[in-house]
């Protein structure tokens, strides 16, 4: 996977579009630490992941589905501090 800064991405946008159409995946970086802030990928890589559908139990007959990469929250993310302990 190729990486490029936001400035380079902006300056070479037309070239980036051509590369992505050809199947290349590009990570966009930002700041002095060059942290990855996003990815520019061809549609076919996303579509492959989204094809698997998981029915939502009793809502199945209504046509509601959850994406395969859906992740539920954990107790750690919503920790409750009990001061009575």
N, C-alpha and C positions, 0 to 999 in steps of 0.2 A: 504494500500500500504506500502510495506516495504522500508526503506531507508538504504543506506550504503555508506560509503566513497569510494573515488576512489581507495585507497589502499586496502580496504577490498574487493571491487569489483574485483580488479586485482588478489588478492590472492585466491579468491574463485570462479573464473570464471566458472569452470566446474559445481560447485554446482548451480551457478546463472542460467546457461543454463538449468539445470534440473528443477529448480523452474519456470522459464519462460515457459518452455514446459508444465508444469503442470497448467499454467494459472495465475501465480503470476505476478504482476507488481512491478517493483523495480525502485525507484528514486535514482539517484547517486548524492552524495553531494561532495563539494570541499571546502577546506580552513577552517580557524578557525571558520568562521561564519556558516559553513556547509550549504552553499547555494546550492540549487538543480541546477545542470547543465544539467541534461538530465534524460530521462526515458528509461527503458528497458522493453518492453511490448511484449506479444505474438502477432503474426501476425494477428490473428482473430480479435483483438480489433481495429487494424488499418483498416483492410479490411472492417469492418462493417461501419466505418465512410466514407470511400472512395466510397462506392457503389452508393451513390446518385450523379447523374451528372446533371449539369445545362448547357444547350446548350448556345452557344455564339451568339445569334441572327442570323445575316446573314451568319455566318460561320458554322451554324448548319449542312448544307448539306455536309460540308467537314469533319465532324466528330470531330471537336474541342469541348472540354468540359472543364469546370472550376470546380475544386474541391469545394465541398459544404462548406468547412471551409476557402475558400479564402476570404481575407478581403482587401478591397480597402483602400488606404491612405486617410487621412483627411486633411483639410486645415491647421489644427494645426501642422501637421508634416512638412508641407512645407509653413510655414508662410512667407509672403512677407512684408518687411518693406518699406513703401512708405514715403520717406523723403520730398515729396512735400506737405504733409498734415500739 
